[in-house]
Amino acid sequence: MKQTKEKLWTWQYILAVTLTFLFFLSLQALLGGFPVYVTEISHNPANAGLMTTAFMFAAVVSRPIMGMMMHKINMKKYPLFIFFS
């Protein structure tokens, strides 16, 4: 029986890893200044903590929902995935 080697580092894999890393960086960049911004607006540090918690909760809840939506919607329709596939 002949075994075939499949490549791990395909364009789709590199694109998925890169986009995930960029999403992570943007989320962390937003969380760095967000509490300071909310505290300056409201003059209440408790509001900054509450808003940061709500922001993180929305990020955690939206990930599984987006995963389910990506399975329902054909990802090949997006131009970025067509270009790298």
Secondary structure as UniProt FT lines:
FT   HELIX           11..42
FT   HELIX           45..72
FT   HELIX           75..77
FT   HELIX           79..84
//
